[in-house]
Amino acid sequence: MKRDDAWTLVTEWTESLSLRRHMLSVEVAMRAYARHYGADEDKWGVVGLLHDFDYEKYPDMTAADGHPFTGLRVLRERGVDEEIVRAIAAHAAERTGAHPESLLEKSLVAVDELTGFITAVALVRPSKDIRDITKIKSVRDKWKDRSFAAGVHREEVEAAAAALGVDLWNEHVPRVLEAMKGIAEELGLAGESNPVE
């Protein structure tokens, strides 16, 4: 599936600007990891872009047709590459049983919740500009505060980074942060003149 087709699918299924921005942030982080591993940047980006496209319409993850099951069905019906479909299934392994095995799958799990955490760190800064996060220590200090962005499964991010063999603070967080900075305006993280929603 081409990136333009993936974005069309996202916009057809997702009205929430914040959820669209989340998918964009995961896309750009996945592209950064594809470059790191010398993999297909377009394919990895499409995985990041599509990973939650069905969530808004099917948020009940306990239902048989809940996220990501409806999305997986739609992607298969559209003939999307099974490698993309499986990676999306693997980001919800506890529900799908498709545990992350490939670098593509492990990378998606590693970046998904981290992008949301970094977004939260940017939004509590006075400037609300992700580009003002110049020290990883700023992110690390918030990470240690379990009451901050409490919904982020920190252990899952840590385990996924370890599964990739990358150091969380010296490699993983900086790579994802820098990728997100590159599209700060699209993410609504370019300062107060660019509101989140």
DODOMI-302567 format. One record per atom (N, C-alpha, C, CB): residue in one letter; x negated, y, z negated. Coordinates in steps of 0.2 Angstrom, whole numbers, plus 5000, padded with zeros to 4 digits. Each point is the difference from the previous one (the first is absolute). Glycine has a CB too. Layout:
aXYZ...
***
This chain:
m499649945000m500450065000m499650065000m500949944994k499250115010k499650065001k500250054994k500049995013r499650054985r500150054995r500650045001r498850004998d501350035008d500650045001d500749964999d499350065008d500749874994d500649964999d500149994993d499849945011a499650054985a500149994993a500350064996a499049925001w500750145001w500350064997w500750015002w498950055001t501349935005t500750015002t500449954995t499750035012l500149914987l500349964995l500150034993l499649905007v499850124991v500050044993v500650055000v498749984999t501350065006t500550065000t500749985000t499150075005e501049874999e500749985001e500249974993e499849975012w499850004984w500249964994w499950044994w499749905006t499950154994t499850044994t500150075000t499149924998e501450114998e500150075000e499650044995e501149975004s498750004991s499650034994s499350025003s500649934991l499350145008l499450025002l499449984996l500650105003s499649894990s499449974996s499849935002s500450084990l500149885011l499949935003l499650005006l501049964994r499250085011r499750015006r499250024999r501150035006r498850024989r499450024999r499649944997r500450124998h499949844997h499649954997h499849955006h500750014990m499749975015m499849965005m499450035004m501249955001l498950125000l499450035004l499449994996l500850085005s499249934989s499450004995s499749935001s500450094992v500049865007v499849935001v499749985007v500949974991e499450065014e499850005007e499250025000e501250015005v498750054993v499450035001v499549974995v500550115003a499749864992a499549964995a499849945004a500550054989m500049925014m499949935004m499550015006m501149964996r499050105007r499650025005r499250004998r501050065006a499049984988a499350004997a499749944999a500350114995y500149845002y499749934999y499949975006y500649994990a499850015015a499849975007a499450035002a501249995003r498650074997r499450035002r499449974996r500650105003h499549894990h499549974996h499849935002h500550074991y500049895011y499949935001y499949995008y500749974990g499450085014g499949995007g500649975003g498749994999a501950024998a500649965003a500450055004a500049934990d500550045013d500550045004d500450054996d500149905007e499650164994e500350064996e500750015002e498950055000d501349945006d500750015002d500549954996d499650055011k500249894989k500449954997k500050014993k499749925009w499850094988w500050014992w500450064998w498849955000g501150105005g500550064998g500749995001g499150075004v501149895001v500749985001v500249964994v499950005012v499749964985v500249964994v500250054994v499249905004g500350154995g500150054995g500650045001g498850004998l501450025008l500550045002l500749964999l499350065008l500749884993l500649965000l500249964994l499849995012h499750014983h500149954995h500650024995h498849995000d501450075000d500650014996d500650035004d499350024990f500749975017f500550035004f500849984998f499150015009d501049934988d500649984998d500250014993d499949925009y499750114987y500150014993y500650054999y498849984998e501350075005e500550054999e500749965001e499350105003k500849875002k500649965001k500149944996k500050055012y499549924986y500149934997y499550004994y500349945010p499850114985p499650004994p500049954995p500150125002d500549844998d500149954995d499549945002d501250034998m498249974999m499549955001m500249934997m499150095001t501449904996t500249944997t500549965005t499850044988a500550005017a500549985004a499649965006a500850094997a499649865006a499749965006a499950055006a500649904996d499750155004d499950055006d499750064998d501049965005g498750044989g499750064997g499350015003g500649994990h499150075009h499350015002h499549944997h500250135000p499449855004p499850015007p500449955005p498950054996f501549915002f500349955004f500450025006f500149944990t500350125010t500350025006t499550035004t501050034993g498550015005g499550025004g499649955004g499950104992l499949855004l499749945004l500449975005l499449984990r501250015009r500549985005r500050045006r500749954991v499450125008v500150055005v499350005005v500850074993l498649935003l499450005004l499949935004l499550074991r500749885006r500049935004r500550015006r499649934990e501050095009e500550015006e499750045005e500949994992r498750065007r499750055004r499349975003r500650104994g499249845005g499449975002g499450034998g500749985010v499350054984v499450034997v499549944998v500650104996d498849925006d499449954998d500149974993d499250065008e500849874992e500149974994e499450024994e500549905007e498950124996e499550024995e500350064996e499149965008i501250094996i500350064996i500649984996i499750075010v500749884992v500649984996v499749974993v500749985011r498849974990r499849974994r499650044995r499949905008a499850154995a499650054995a500650044996a499050015008i501550014995i500650034997i500349964995i500250075010a499949864992a500249954995a499650004994a500549945009a498850064992a499549994995a500050054995a499349945008h500950124994h500050064995h500649994995h499550085008a500949874993a500649984995a499949934999a500850095004a498649894994a499949924999a500449974995a498950025004e501350024991e500349974994e500849985003e499350064991r500949975014r500749995003r499949955006r500450114995t499149905009t500049975006t499649935000t500150115005g499549894990g499549945000g499450005004g501049944997a499050125007a499450005005a499550044996a500850005010h498749974987h499550034996h499550035005h500249924990p499550135008p499550045004p499449955001p500450124996e499449875011e499449965001e499550045004e500749905000s499550135006s499650035004s499850074997s500549945010l498950094993l499850074998l500650055002l498849975002l501650025003l500650045002l500550004994l499849985012e500349964986e500549994995e499850034993e500449905006k499050084992k499750024994k499950085000k499449894999s500550145006s499950075001s500750044999s499049985007l501549994995l500750034999l500150004993l500449965012v499549994985v500249994993v499650054996v500349885001a499050135001a499650044996a500150075001a499249925001v501150105005v500150085001v500750024998v499249995009d501349964991d500750025000d500250054994d500249895006e499750084988e500150034994e499550064998e500649904996l498850095006l499550054999l500250075004l499149914999t501250085007t500150065003t500650044996t499749955011g500750024986g500550034996g499750034994g500949925004f498650054993f499750024994f499650075002f499949884995i499850125010i499650055003i500450065001i499149935005t501550064998t500550055001t500250034994t500449945010a499850024985a500250034993a499450044997a500749904999v498750085002v499450044997v500050075004v499449894997a500750115009a500050065004a500650054998a499449945010l501250034989l500550044998l500050034994l500749935007v498950054988v500050034993v499550055000v500449904995r499250115010r499550055000r500350075002r499149925004p500650134993p500450075001p500150015007p499450044990s500149945014s500050025008s500549955003s498850055000k501349904998k500449945003k499649985007k501150044994d498349975006d499649995006d499549944999d500150125003i500049835001i499649944999i499350015001i500949935003r499050125002r499350025001r499650034995r500450015011d499950014983d499750034994d499849944996d500750105001i499449845000i499849954996i499349985003i501149954997t498450084999t499349995003t499649964996t500150115004k500249874990k499649954996k500449944998k499450094995i500449855006i500349944999i500249994993i499449955009k500250094986k500250004993k500750024999k498850024998s501450035006s500750034999s500549945001s499650115004v500349855001v500549945001v499949954994v499950025013r499549974986r499849944995r500350024993r499049975006d501050104992d500350024994d500749994999d499150084999k501249935007k500849995000k500149925000k500250115007w499449854996w500149935001w500049974993w499450005011k500150034984k500049974993k500650024996k498850015001d501550045001d500650034997d500649965002d499650114999r500649834997r500549965003r500750035000r499449914995s500750155002s500750035000s500050045007s500150014987f499450005016f500050045006f500149955006f499250094996a501349935008a500249955006a500049934997a499550085009a500949914986a500149944997a500249945004a500350074990g500149955015g500249955005g499549975004g501150055000v498349975001v499549985004v499749944996v499750115005h500349834999h499749944997h499250005001h501149945003r498650094992r499350015000r499649935001r500250114993e500049845003e499749945001e500049975007e500349984988e500350035015e500049985007e499550035005e501249984998v498850095001v499550035004v499349984998v500750105001e499149894993e499349984998e499949935002e500150074990a500449895010a499949935002a499950005008a500649954990a499850095013a499950005008a499350035002a501350015001a498550044996a499350035001a499549944999a500450124997a499749854997a499549954999a500049945005a500150034988a500549955014a500149955006a499750025006a501049974995l498950105006l499750025006l499250014999l501150065003g498749934991g499350014999g499850075000g499849895004v500650164994v499950075000v500050034993v500450015012d499250034986d500050034994d500650054999d498749984999l501750024996l500650045000l499850075000l500549914994w499050115002w499950074999w499450035005w500449994988n499249975014n499450025004n500250005008n499249974991e501349995010e500149985007e500850015002e499049925000h501450044997h500750005001h500450065000h499949884996v500150154998v500350064999v499850065004v500249964988p499150055013p499750055004p500349995007p499050014993r501049935010r500149995007r500850015001r499149915001v501350074994v500750025001v500250074999v500249894996l499450144999l500150084999l499850045006l499849984988e499650005015e499850045006e500449995006e498949994996a501449955005a500449995005a500750045000a499549885001m500750124993m500650044998m499950085001m500449914992k499050115006k499950075001k500050025007k499350004990g500549955015g500050025007g500750015003g499049935001i501550054995i500750025003i500450034994i500049905008a499750154989a500350034994a500650035002a498950024995e501250025010e500650045002e500549955001e499350095005e500649854999e500549965002e500349964993e499549985011l500150024984l500249974994l500350054995l499149915002g501050155000g500250054995g499650014995g501149975003l498250024998l499550014994l499550055002l500249884997a500050175007a499650065002a500150064996a499949955011g500450054983g500050064996g500850014999g498950045004e501250014992e500750024998e500450035006e499650024989s500150005016s500450025006s500249955004s499350105001n500549834998n500249945003n500449964995n499050015008p501650004990p500449964995p500149935002p500550114997v499549854998v500149935000v500749985004v499249984990e501350055007e500749995003e500550054998e499749885000
***
